[in-house]
Amino acid sequence: MNSLGMRVTGTIIIGVGWLAFIVLYLAFFATDFSFWQKLAVFIASGAITAGIVALMWIRWAIKW
């Protein structure tokens, strides 16, 4: 990913993928989890997603 457009596209794809993961996971795989366990999965996966996107943009920002 060298261009700005590719990074924007990557960010959008990662965001949509994360939302799809959350919806599918919470709807089908976490039926026996408590509210707090579901919240923990939501926060942890959001932090991982944000970290991936941040690393992608930081690498671009350092080049400029």
C-alpha positions, 0 to 999 in steps of 0.5 A: 500500500503505497498511495493514500487511496489504497490506505483509505480503501484498506481502512474501509475494508478493515472496518467493514470486515470488523463490523461483519465479524462482530455481527456474525460472532455475537449473533451465532457464536456468543449465544452462551456468553454473558454481557460482559464477555460479549463486551470484552470480545467487542472491545478486544477486537476493536482494539486489534482492528484500531491497532492494525489501521493505526500501524498502516497510517503511521507507516504512511505518515512517517514517510511524509 
